[in-house]
Amino acid sequence: MYNVVKIFVGGLPATCDLEKLKEHFGQFGAIQDAVVMMDAQTQRHRGFGFVTFKESKGVEAALANDKGNKIDNKWVEVKRCMPQEVMRDRERGRQDDGPDDDRRDGPMHYPPPGGPPPPGYYPPPGAYGGGYPGYPPPGYGGYPGYGGYYPPPPPDYYAAYGYPPPGYPYG
């Protein structure tokens, strides 16, 4: 899934050019190719680049040097490169990590898309005790003599939103 000889370098300072990138990562192994990404229209630095080593040992050494990966006194993020088709598949939600990708036989940690959750996914009503001691049960309409928790809105309340007042005939 990963490119074994290529790394992504993110968070490059604006002062970093190709030579500084090669100078820093050259300490981990022989570099086959390197690029600092530039905006095609403005020719300005985009803040990331790629380094391809001749051997995978260079990738491992660069990843192991996480805290020490600084260019012009700025820490840069180093990650293994993934091929573009893998990135596109992940964006579409079709990640294939290998033979264990089919997890239907294991516990479900989320409701399945496009349908109701399976039986037993949510706890039954009252499973956690149903409320607090000394308080009315859930769904209680309010205290005696009080119609609810909030007073009714004034008759012209909805007019501010462009609606006619309650009871106004629609025509």
N, C-alpha and C positions, 0 to 999 in steps of 0.2 A: 504494500500500500504506500509506503514512503519511498522517496528517492534516497538511496543510501549514501550518496556522495554530495548532496546539495542541501544548503540551509537557506532559510529566510532570515533576513536581518531587519528588524523593525525599530523605529524610533531613532533613526540616524539624525545627528545634528545637521543643520543647514550647511555647516562648514565642512562636512565630510564629502570627499570626492573619491573617485575610483582608487587612487593611490593610497589614501588613508585606509580604505576598506581592505585592500590587499595587504597593506602593511600590518594591520591588526590581526587579520585572520591567517596570514602567512605563517605566524608562529605555531599554528596547530597542524600544519601539513602543507604539502605542495598544492598550489591552487591551479586548477585547470582553466577556470573562467570566473569572472566576477562582473557584476553590473550594479550601478546605482541608478534607480529608476527616476526618470525625468518626465515632466509633463510635456507632451508633444507640442502643445500650442504655445505655452509660456516659457518653455525651456527651464522651468524652475524645478528644484529638487522636490521629490515627492515624499521623502522621509523613510524610504525602505530600499532594500536591495537584495541580491542573491549572490551566494558564493558557492561555486562547485569545486570540490576538492578532487584530487586524483585518486585518493583512497578514502574509504569510509572511516579510517582512524581519525582523519581531520575533523569530520563531523562530530564524532564522539568526544574528541578533545575540546572542541568549541562549545558543545553543550555542557560538558563538565565544568567549564570555566564561567558558569552563569554570572556570578557576582563580579567577576573581573572583566567582563566584556564591556569595556568603556572606550569610546572614541571621542577625542577632544573633551575628556572629563564628563561625558554623558553616557549613562548606562544604556546599552542597546539590547533589545530582545532578540534571542536566537531560538529558532524553531526548526524542526525537520521539515523539509519540503514535501508536499503531496502533489501528485500529478493533477492537472487542471480537471480532468474528467472525474476524479474522486471528489474534488471540491464541488463540482456541479452536482454530482449525485447526492452529496450531503445536503446541499441547499434544497434539493427536491425531496429530501427525506428518504432517499433510497440507499442508505449507508449499508455496505456489505462488509462486515468485519471478518467474515469467514464462516466456518461451519456452525459456530454457536450463535449465529445471527438470528435463527428462528427461536424465539423465546416464548412461544405459545404454551409450552409445557410447564413453564415456571410461574411464579406468582405474578399477578397483574398489579402494576403500580399506578395505573391510570385507567380511566374508562376508555373502551375501544372507540375509535372515531366512527361517526355515522350511525350510532345506535345507542340504546339505553345501556346503562352499566349492567353487568351480569348480576344475578341474584347473589346477595351476600356482600356486594361491594361496599354498600353503605350500611352502617349499623341500624338495627330496627329502632323505631321510635321508643323513647324511654330507656334505651340501653345504658345511658349515663346518669340515670336517676331522675330525669324529667324536670329538673328545676332546682331552686334553692329553698332550703327549709324556711318557713315563715313567710314565703311570698306566694302569690297566687300562681296556679299552674299556667303553662304557656297557652296562649290563645284567650286568656281571660280578657273580657271586654272593658274592664275598668272597675272603679270603686262604685258602690251603690250611690245613686243620685247623680252620677257623672257620666255623660254619654260616651266618653272615650278619653284618650290621652291628650288630644288637642281640641281646642274650641273650633266650631265650624267656621269656615272662611266667610268673610263678609260677602254680601250679594254681588258686589262689583269686582270681586277678587280676580276673576278670570278675564275681565275686560282689558286689563293691562297686557295680556298675552294675545289679544286679538280675538278672543272667544266671546260669544254672547253670555250673559249671566245665566246661572242655572234656571231652568224652567222656561227659558225663552224659546218660542216655537221656531223650529228650523224650517226654512221654506224654500 
